[in-house]
Amino acid sequence: RLRYFKVLKKIFSFKYHFLHLFLPSADTKHIRCSGHQMKSCLLGTVPILSWLPRYPIRENALGDLISGISVGIMQLPQGMAYALLASVPPVFGLYSSFYPVLIYFIFGTSKHISVGTYAVMSVMIGGVTERLAPDSKFMTWDNVTNTSIIDTVARDDERVRVAAAVTFVSGLFQILLGLVQFGFVVTYLSEPLVRGYTTGAAIHVIVSQLKYTFGVNPVRHNGPLSLIYTVLEICYLLPQSNIGTLVTSVITILGLIAAKELNAFLGKKIPVPIPVELIAIVIATVISWQFYLQQEYGVDVVGVIPSGLQPPVFPDTSVFGQVIGDGFALSVVGYGIAISLGRIFALKYGYKVDSNQELVALGLSNSIGGIFQCFTVSCSMSRTMVQESAGGKTQVAGALSAVVILFITLWIGSLFEDLPKAVLAAIIHVNLHSMMKQFLDIPALWKTNRVDMLVWVATFILTLLLNPDIGLAASIGFSLLTVIFRTQLPKYSILGQVPETDIYKQVPGILIFRSSATLYFANAEMYQETLNSKKKKQPNTSCRRFRAINSSFKNMISDTLIANQTCHQFTHHNCDRHCSQCHSLLSFFSPLSFCLKHPIPLAPTLSSCPSSSVTPLWGQWEDRQREVGNRMTKDAEREGTDTE
């Protein structure tokens, strides 16, 4: 046992040595791994070890069981449908609903999200697979019919290899970002950007499924404006639509919409939603099998679904160089969607989601899934809502859904070989109905924040025109430009008397200037020019009594000073001897406060200030600093480190 303990200690001390590589000046005696630190690192890296031994069976088991079965039933049609988006055989959608879910069950920190196939990720994978393995690469000449045909077996095998490679690369990116504590990168994916991006990607998904809806075979277009070219070609091929396929699509879409509305109507009366998608594929498979839709009407069906699981195969390394950019885009988008939804449920149920550990968990799910020929996964909103509403309280529900998929893959999967692909396309169209509702964000943002509305619209347009991969990079760049725009054109204001109150009184000759943006090198000159112009408009104002207040000071001055009705006393210092001292307190609260002609040090020196309005504030600051110092001293003594 002692030998194993030492081995584990060496393994988990790697984290501290890895940190030392980035902080070479750090004292090595503080970078060590004690038994307590090793245990914390182990439980943080493998969260299942901390919560599964304390799993309350009586309280959670029944809810997780019902929720897991419900989500597993949803995973079957969605996994097969989203495999079509990724341009791989449907059975690989089932694999992607099994292996990654189990990995996330072990390493994930969110209790409620449902990891698995997702429409946006699948369409991004489909763009990569069809770019590197197009139909034209597998054309062969048929001597019997004297026409060119596609070798679908060779094409599908190549696309599976490409999908596994880009999935493995995206997982490596997520693991690397998690190890270097890069979970904060999601902060650059604002909510308007994510919602505009997913809406644009949903349009790509709908267009990609039109060929299955109408039974046509358009040429695959890649690069910018490919969406427009695809829509134009499908419109050109509409007279060649397969009637049997079109009828199947229309009936399925209408039936699913009616069933979804029924589910919404009965949502509060039944504990678990009706599995309308599963019922749809069962009925469609039976009808296709009984009426020979493929032979009699030319309806395209799923085809052979092999039983069992695929053996692990390391991805083709020769493809890595061609999919690095796609892998990074997939890693960022997948993580952004998962962590956003995970934080919503964590806030709702009062627990914490570790953003860096989520990166590692998703990275392991994708990298190990790539070895088992899965494609990139993320979090599905629809399945997550079902998992939560059905009573799921932990990731045990996710593990049970993976068991359901395993059972289907091993024994039942072959029964769906006659399922029409038009039915899977109809399931995708109906499931994207909720994403189309995101267009309602535009009027809402117009009323609240027009810059965010501009980000939403620009992201949507860029995603449509440039495809999801390049569109994401362009959208992030545009979003960062809006940040610069906001700092370059802030709102300036002169603070004065609050109407109908005596909380703050404007004193003649004393002004407070406020900027809504943070002051830095790009807007410093504009800040000073505006400050000068505002000062010139106010007569009889001396430079010593002109206070420049940054936006970070806005809330503090309103809560601390104005609320205590001392702001006018604090601002009005008739004694020039104490003017610099009062200004120092301003500088302490806001480092960007300054006097144009007489800058002073930032260190507060108000201990001797006689002002009755300033002294209580200074005393509160001293008390707070004393408490912080005492707490740091106690922590240092407990850890055995230097007080300094």
C-alpha positions in Angstrom: 0.0 0.0 0.0 2.8 2.4 0.8 4.4 1.7 -2.6 1.2 2.4 -4.4 0.7 5.6 -2.3 4.2 6.8 -3.3 3.5 6.1 -7.0 0.2 8.1 -6.9 2.0 10.9 -5.1 4.6 11.1 -7.8 1.9 11.1 -10.5 -0.2 13.9 -9.0 2.9 16.0 -8.1 3.3 16.4 -11.9 0.6 19.1 -11.7 2.9 21.2 -9.5 6.0 20.6 -11.6 4.0 21.5 -14.7 3.1 24.8 -12.9 6.7 25.3 -12.2 7.5 25.2 -15.9 5.4 28.4 -16.3 6.6 30.0 -13.1 10.3 29.3 -13.0 10.9 32.0 -10.4 8.6 30.4 -7.9 10.1 28.9 -4.7 10.3 25.1 -5.3 9.8 24.4 -1.6 6.2 25.7 -1.9 5.5 23.5 -5.0 5.2 20.2 -3.3 2.5 17.5 -3.1 1.4 16.5 0.4 -1.0 13.8 1.2 -3.9 16.2 1.5 -3.0 18.0 -1.7 -2.7 14.7 -3.5 -6.2 13.6 -2.3 -7.7 17.0 -3.4 -6.0 16.7 -6.8 -7.3 13.1 -7.3 -10.8 14.0 -6.3 -10.7 17.1 -8.5 -9.4 15.1 -11.5 -11.8 12.2 -11.0 -14.9 13.7 -9.5 -16.8 10.4 -9.4 -14.6 9.3 -6.5 -16.0 12.1 -4.4 -19.8 11.9 -5.0 -20.5 8.3 -6.0 -19.5 6.7 -2.6 -22.0 9.1 -1.0 -24.7 8.6 -3.6 -28.1 8.6 -1.8 -29.9 5.6 -3.3 -33.3 6.1 -1.7 -33.5 9.8 -2.8 -32.0 9.7 -6.3 -32.1 6.1 -7.7 -35.7 6.1 -9.0 -35.5 9.5 -10.6 -32.2 8.7 -12.2 -33.5 5.4 -13.5 -36.6 6.9 -15.1 -34.6 9.8 -16.5 -31.8 7.6 -17.9 -34.2 5.3 -19.7 -36.1 8.3 -21.2 -32.9 10.0 -22.4 -31.6 6.7 -23.8 -34.8 6.3 -25.8 -34.2 9.9 -27.2 -30.6 9.1 -28.0 -31.5 6.4 -30.4 -33.3 8.5 -33.1 -31.2 11.6 -32.5 -27.9 9.7 -32.7 -28.9 8.1 -36.0 -30.2 11.4 -37.3 -27.2 13.4 -36.3 -24.9 10.8 -37.9 -26.4 11.8 -41.2 -25.4 15.4 -40.5 -21.8 14.2 -39.9 -22.0 12.3 -43.2 -21.2 8.9 -41.6 -23.4 5.8 -41.3 -26.1 6.0 -38.7 -24.7 3.3 -36.4 -21.7 5.6 -35.6 -24.2 8.0 -34.0 -25.1 5.2 -31.6 -21.4 4.7 -30.8 -21.1 8.4 -30.1 -24.0 8.2 -27.7 -22.3 5.4 -25.7 -18.6 5.8 -25.2 -18.4 9.6 -24.6 -21.3 9.5 -22.2 -19.5 6.9 -20.0 -16.3 9.0 -20.0 -18.1 12.1 -18.9 -19.9 10.2 -16.2 -16.5 9.6 -14.6 -14.8 13.0 -15.2 -17.6 15.5 -15.5 -18.8 17.9 -12.8 -22.3 18.9 -14.0 -25.1 16.7 -12.6 -27.8 17.5 -15.2 -26.4 18.0 -18.7 -26.9 15.2 -21.2 -23.7 14.7 -23.2 -23.9 13.1 -26.6 -24.6 14.0 -30.3 -25.5 17.6 -31.0 -26.8 19.1 -34.3 -24.4 22.0 -34.5 -21.3 19.8 -33.8 -22.5 17.2 -36.3 -22.9 19.6 -39.1 -19.4 21.0 -38.5 -18.1 17.4 -38.6 -20.1 16.9 -41.8 -18.3 19.9 -43.4 -14.9 18.4 -42.6 -15.7 14.8 -43.8 -17.3 15.9 -47.1 -14.4 18.3 -47.7 -11.7 15.7 -47.2 -13.7 12.7 -48.6 -16.0 14.1 -51.3 -18.2 11.9 -53.6 -16.0 12.8 -56.6 -13.1 11.0 -55.0 -14.9 7.6 -55.0 -16.5 7.6 -58.5 -16.2 4.3 -60.4 -17.3 3.3 -63.9 -20.0 0.7 -64.1 -19.6 -1.3 -67.3 -23.2 -2.7 -67.1 -25.0 0.6 -67.1 -22.2 2.6 -68.7 -22.5 5.3 -66.0 -20.4 6.5 -63.1 -21.4 5.3 -59.6 -20.2 6.1 -56.1 -18.4 3.5 -54.1 -20.4 4.2 -51.0 -18.5 1.6 -48.9 -15.1 3.0 -49.5 -16.5 6.6 -49.1 -18.1 5.9 -45.8 -15.0 4.2 -44.4 -12.9 7.2 -45.3 -15.4 9.6 -43.8 -15.4 7.6 -40.6 -11.6 7.9 -40.4 -11.7 11.6 -41.0 -14.5 12.1 -38.4 -12.5 10.1 -35.8 -9.3 12.1 -36.5 -10.9 15.5 -36.1 -12.8 14.3 -33.0 -9.5 13.1 -31.5 -7.8 16.4 -32.3 -10.6 18.4 -30.8 -10.4 16.3 -27.6 -6.6 17.0 -27.3 -7.3 20.7 -27.6 -9.8 20.6 -24.8 -7.5 18.5 -22.6 -4.6 20.9 -23.2 -6.8 24.0 -22.5 -8.1 22.4 -19.3 -4.6 21.6 -18.0 -3.4 25.1 -18.5 -6.5 26.5 -16.7 -7.9 28.1 -19.8 -11.6 27.6 -18.8 -12.0 31.4 -18.8 -11.9 31.4 -22.6 -15.6 30.8 -22.6 -16.1 34.4 -21.4 -15.2 35.6 -24.9 -18.3 33.7 -26.2 -21.0 36.1 -25.1 -24.6 34.9 -25.0 -25.6 36.9 -28.1 -22.7 35.4 -30.0 -23.5 31.8 -29.0 -27.2 32.2 -29.8 -26.6 33.9 -33.1 -24.0 31.3 -34.0 -26.3 28.3 -33.1 -29.1 29.9 -35.1 -26.9 30.3 -38.2 -25.6 26.7 -37.7 -29.2 25.5 -37.5 -29.8 27.0 -40.9 -26.9 25.0 -42.2 -28.3 21.9 -40.6 -31.7 22.4 -42.3 -30.2 23.0 -45.7 -28.0 19.9 -45.4 -31.0 17.7 -44.8 -33.1 19.0 -47.7 -31.5 16.4 -50.0 -33.1 13.6 -47.8 -36.4 15.5 -47.6 -36.8 15.8 -51.4 -34.8 12.7 -52.4 -32.3 14.6 -54.6 -28.5 14.4 -54.9 -27.0 17.9 -55.1 -23.3 18.5 -55.6 -21.5 19.2 -52.3 -20.2 22.8 -52.2 -17.4 23.9 -49.8 -16.0 27.2 -48.7 -17.6 30.6 -48.3 -21.1 31.1 -49.8 -21.5 27.3 -50.1 -24.9 27.5 -48.3 -26.3 29.8 -51.1 -24.9 27.6 -53.8 -26.5 24.5 -52.2 -29.9 26.2 -51.9 -29.8 27.3 -55.5 -28.9 23.8 -56.7 -31.6 22.2 -54.6 -34.1 24.6 -56.1 -32.9 23.6 -59.5 -33.3 19.9 -58.7 -36.8 20.2 -57.2 -38.5 18.9 -60.4 -36.5 15.7 -59.9 -37.8 15.1 -56.3 -38.7 11.6 -55.3 -42.5 11.6 -54.6 -42.3 8.7 -52.2 -39.6 10.4 -50.2 -41.4 13.8 -50.2 -44.6 12.2 -49.0 -42.8 10.4 -46.2 -41.1 13.6 -45.1 -44.3 15.7 -45.1 -46.3 13.1 -43.1 -43.5 12.6 -40.6 -43.0 16.3 -40.0 -46.7 16.9 -39.5 -47.0 14.0 -37.2 -44.0 15.0 -35.1 -45.3 18.6 -34.8 -48.7 17.4 -33.7 -47.1 15.0 -31.2 -44.8 17.7 -29.8 -47.8 20.0 -29.2 -49.6 17.2 -27.4 -46.5 16.6 -25.3 -46.5 20.3 -24.4 -50.2 20.2 -23.6 -49.8 17.2 -21.3 -46.4 18.3 -19.9 -47.8 18.9 -16.4 -50.1 15.9 -16.4 -47.6 13.1 -17.2 -44.2 12.6 -15.4 -42.3 11.6 -18.6 -42.7 13.0 -22.1 -44.1 10.7 -24.8 -41.2 9.4 -26.8 -42.6 10.6 -30.1 -39.4 10.3 -32.0 -39.0 6.6 -31.1 -42.6 5.9 -32.0 -42.0 7.7 -35.3 -39.0 5.6 -36.3 -40.7 2.3 -35.2 -43.8 3.1 -37.3 -41.8 4.3 -40.3 -39.6 1.2 -40.2 -42.6 -1.2 -40.1 -44.3 0.6 -43.0 -41.1 0.7 -45.0 -40.6 -3.0 -44.4 -44.2 -4.1 -45.2 -44.7 -1.9 -48.3 -41.2 -2.2 -49.8 -40.7 1.6 -50.0 -37.1 1.2 -51.2 -37.8 -1.3 -53.9 -41.2 0.0 -55.1 -40.8 3.8 -54.6 -37.1 4.4 -54.5 -37.1 5.7 -50.9 -33.6 5.8 -49.5 -33.2 3.8 -46.3 -30.6 3.5 -43.6 -29.2 0.2 -44.8 -27.0 -2.3 -43.0 -26.5 -1.7 -39.3 -23.8 -4.0 -37.9 -24.4 -5.6 -34.5 -21.9 -5.2 -31.7 -19.3 -2.6 -31.0 -16.3 -1.5 -33.1 -12.8 -2.4 -31.8 -10.6 0.6 -30.8 -8.5 2.0 -33.6 -6.0 4.9 -33.3 -7.0 7.7 -35.6 -5.1 8.3 -38.9 -2.3 10.7 -37.9 -1.8 11.7 -41.6 -5.1 13.6 -41.4 -4.2 15.6 -38.3 -2.5 18.4 -40.2 -5.6 19.0 -42.3 -8.1 19.2 -39.4 -6.2 21.2 -36.8 -8.3 24.4 -37.4 -11.5 22.4 -37.5 -10.6 20.6 -34.3 -9.9 23.8 -32.4 -13.2 25.3 -33.6 -15.1 22.1 -32.5 -13.4 22.2 -29.1 -14.3 25.8 -28.4 -17.9 25.5 -29.6 -18.6 22.2 -27.9 -17.2 23.5 -24.6 -19.0 26.8 -24.8 -22.4 25.1 -25.3 -21.8 22.6 -22.5 -20.5 25.0 -19.9 -23.2 27.5 -20.6 -26.0 25.0 -20.0 -24.1 23.4 -17.1 -23.9 26.7 -15.3 -27.6 27.3 -15.7 -28.5 24.1 -13.9 -25.7 24.5 -11.4 -27.1 27.9 -10.4 -30.6 26.5 -10.3 -29.7 23.6 -8.0 -27.0 25.2 -5.9 -23.8 23.4 -6.8 -20.6 24.4 -8.7 -19.4 23.4 -12.1 -15.6 23.5 -12.5 -15.0 25.1 -15.9 -11.4 23.7 -16.3 -12.5 20.2 -15.2 -15.3 20.4 -17.8 -12.7 21.0 -20.5 -10.8 18.0 -19.4 -13.9 15.8 -19.2 -15.1 16.8 -22.6 -11.6 16.4 -24.0 -11.3 12.9 -22.6 -14.8 12.0 -24.0 -13.9 13.2 -27.5 -10.3 11.9 -27.6 -11.2 8.4 -26.3 -14.4 8.5 -28.4 -12.2 9.2 -31.4 -10.3 6.0 -30.8 -13.6 4.1 -30.8 -14.6 5.9 -34.1 -17.1 8.3 -32.6 -17.6 11.9 -33.7 -17.4 15.0 -31.6 -20.1 15.4 -28.9 -21.3 18.2 -26.7 -24.5 18.9 -24.7 -28.0 18.7 -26.1 -30.6 21.2 -24.8 -33.6 18.9 -25.6 -32.2 15.8 -23.9 -30.9 17.8 -20.9 -34.4 19.3 -20.4 -35.9 15.7 -20.5 -33.2 14.4 -18.1 -34.0 17.2 -15.6 -37.8 17.1 -15.9 -37.9 13.3 -15.6 -36.3 13.5 -12.2 -32.6 13.0 -13.0 -30.4 14.4 -10.2 -26.9 13.1 -11.0 -24.9 11.8 -13.9 -26.0 8.3 -13.0 -28.9 9.1 -15.4 -26.4 9.7 -18.2 -24.7 6.3 -17.5 -28.1 4.5 -17.6 -28.9 6.2 -20.9 -25.6 4.8 -22.2 -26.6 1.3 -21.0 -29.9 1.7 -23.0 -27.9 2.6 -26.1 -25.6 -0.4 -25.5 -28.5 -2.7 -25.4 -29.9 -1.3 -28.6 -26.6 -1.5 -30.4 -26.0 -5.1 -29.5 -29.4 -6.6 -30.1 -31.9 -4.3 -31.6 -30.0 -2.0 -34.0 -30.3 -4.4 -37.0 -34.1 -4.1 -36.9 -33.9 -0.5 -38.1 -32.2 -1.2 -41.4 -35.4 -0.4 -43.4 -35.8 3.0 -41.7 -36.2 5.8 -44.3 -33.6 8.5 -44.1 -36.3 11.0 -44.8 -37.7 10.2 -41.3 -34.4 11.0 -39.7 -34.2 14.3 -41.6 -37.8 15.1 -40.5 -36.7 14.5 -36.8 -33.9 17.0 -37.3 -36.1 19.6 -38.8 -38.6 19.4 -36.0 -36.0 19.4 -33.2 -34.5 22.6 -34.6 -37.8 24.3 -34.2 -36.7 25.7 -30.8 -33.5 27.2 -32.3 -35.6 29.1 -34.8 -37.3 30.8 -31.9 -34.0 32.5 -31.1 -34.8 35.0 -33.8 -37.0 36.6 -31.2 -33.8 37.7 -29.5 -33.4 40.5 -32.1 -36.3 42.7 -31.0 -35.5 42.0 -27.3 -31.9 43.1 -27.7 -32.9 46.1 -29.8 -34.8 47.4 -26.7 -32.1 46.5 -24.1 -28.6 46.6 -25.8 -28.2 47.5 -29.5 -24.5 46.6 -29.5 -25.4 43.0 -28.4 -28.1 42.9 -31.1 -25.4 43.9 -33.6 -23.2 41.1 -32.4 -26.1 38.6 -32.7 -27.0 39.7 -36.3 -23.4 39.9 -37.4 -22.6 36.4 -36.0 -25.7 35.0 -37.7 -24.8 36.5 -41.1 -21.1 35.5 -40.9 -22.0 32.0 -39.9 -24.4 31.7 -42.9 -22.0 33.1 -45.4 -18.6 31.7 -44.2 -19.8 28.3 -42.9 -19.7 27.4 -39.1 -15.9 27.0 -38.8 -14.7 30.2 -40.4 -17.8 32.0 -39.3 -17.0 31.3 -35.6 -13.5 32.9 -35.9 -14.9 35.9 -37.8 -17.7 36.3 -35.2 -15.3 36.2 -32.2 -13.2 38.8 -34.0 -16.2 41.0 -34.6 -17.2 40.6 -30.9 -13.8 41.8 -29.8 -14.1 44.8 -32.1 -17.3 45.8 -30.4 -15.4 45.7 -27.0 -12.9 48.1 -28.4 -15.7 50.2 -29.9 -17.3 50.4 -26.5 -14.1 51.6 -24.8 -13.4 54.1 -27.6 -16.9 55.7 -27.4 -17.9 55.6 -23.7 -20.6 57.7 -22.1 -19.4 60.6 -20.2 -21.5 62.4 -17.6 -21.3 65.1 -14.9 -22.7 63.9 -11.6 -25.0 66.3 -9.9 -27.9 66.5 -7.6 -30.3 63.6 -7.3 -33.8 64.9 -8.1 -36.2 65.2 -5.2 -33.7 64.0 -2.6 -31.1 65.5 -0.3 -28.7 62.6 -0.6 -26.4 64.5 -2.9 -26.1 68.2 -3.3 -24.1 69.8 -6.1 -21.5 72.2 -4.6 -20.6 75.2 -6.7 -17.1 74.9 -8.2 -16.9 71.1 -7.4 -17.6 68.6 -10.1 -17.4 64.8 -10.5 -16.7 63.5 -13.9 -17.5 59.9 -14.8 -16.7 57.6 -17.7 -18.5 54.4 -18.5 -15.4 52.7 -19.9 -12.2 51.5 -18.3 -9.3 53.8 -19.0 -6.4 52.2 -20.9 -3.9 53.2 -23.6 -6.4 53.1 -26.5 -8.8 55.7 -25.1 -6.6 57.6 -22.6 -6.1 60.6 -25.0 -9.8 60.8 -25.7 -10.6 60.5 -22.0 -8.3 63.5 -21.3 -9.7 65.6 -24.1 -13.3 65.0 -23.0 -12.3 65.8 -19.4 -10.7 69.1 -20.4 -13.7 70.0 -22.5 -16.1 69.2 -19.6 -14.0 71.3 -17.3 -13.9 74.3 -19.6 -17.7 74.4 -19.7 -17.8 74.7 -15.9 -16.7 78.2 -14.7 -14.8 78.8 -11.5 -13.6 75.2 -11.2 -10.1 74.7 -9.9 -8.0 71.7 -11.0 -7.5 70.5 -7.4 -11.2 70.1 -6.9 -12.0 68.4 -10.2 -12.4 64.6 -9.6 -12.2 62.1 -12.4 -14.1 58.9 -11.5 -13.9 55.7 -13.5 -16.9 53.4 -14.0 -15.5 50.9 -11.6 -15.9 53.5 -8.8 -19.5 54.2 -9.8 -21.2 51.6 -7.6 -18.9 52.1 -4.7 -19.4 55.9 -4.5 -23.1 55.5 -4.8 -23.3 52.8 -2.1 -20.7 54.0 0.3 -20.7 57.8 0.0 -24.1 58.8 -1.4 -26.0 56.3 0.7 -24.4 57.7 3.8 -25.2 61.3 2.8 -21.6 62.3 3.0 -20.7 62.7 -0.6 -21.2 66.5 -0.6 -19.2 66.8 2.6 -16.4 64.6 1.2 -16.2 66.5 -2.1 -16.3 69.9 -0.5 -12.9 70.5 1.2 -12.4 74.2 1.8 -9.0 73.5 3.2 -6.5 73.1 0.4 -4.1 71.5 2.8 -6.3 68.4 2.9 -7.4 68.4 -0.8 -4.6 66.1 -1.8 -5.5 63.7 1.0 -9.1 63.5 0.0 -8.0 62.9 -3.5 -5.9 60.0 -2.3 -8.9 58.3 -0.9 -10.5 58.7 -4.3 -7.4 57.2 -5.9 -7.5 54.2 -3.5 -11.1 53.4 -4.5 -10.4 54.1 -8.2 -6.8 53.9 -9.5 -7.9 55.8 -12.5 -8.8 59.0 -10.6 -6.4 61.8 -11.1 -5.9 65.6 -11.1 -5.0 66.9 -14.5 -2.3 69.4 -13.4 -1.3 68.0 -10.0 -1.1 64.2 -10.0 -0.6 62.6 -6.6 0.5 59.2 -5.3 -2.2 56.5 -5.1 -1.4 55.5 -1.6 -4.1 56.7 0.8 -2.8 59.1 3.6 -6.0 60.1 5.3 -5.3 58.9 8.9 -4.8 62.5 10.0 -7.5 64.1 8.0 -9.9 66.0 10.3 -12.9 65.8 8.0 -15.7 64.1 9.9 -17.1 62.7 6.6 -13.9 61.1 5.5 -12.6 59.7 8.9 -15.4 57.0 9.2 -14.6 55.8 5.7 -10.9 55.7 6.4 -11.5 53.8 9.7 -13.7 51.2 7.9 -10.9 50.7 5.4 -8.3 50.2 8.1 -10.5 47.7 9.9 -11.1 45.8 6.7 -7.3 45.7 5.9 -6.6 44.5 9.5 -9.1 41.7 9.1 -7.6 40.6 5.9 -4.1 40.7 7.4 -5.1 38.6 10.4 -6.9 36.0 8.2 -3.8 35.8 5.9 -1.6 35.3 9.0 -3.8 32.5 10.3 -3.8 30.8 7.0 -0.1 31.0 6.7 0.4 29.6 10.1 -1.9 26.7 9.3 -0.1 25.9 6.1 3.3 26.4 7.7 4.4 29.1 5.2 5.9 32.5 5.7 3.5 35.3 6.8 4.8 37.6 4.1 
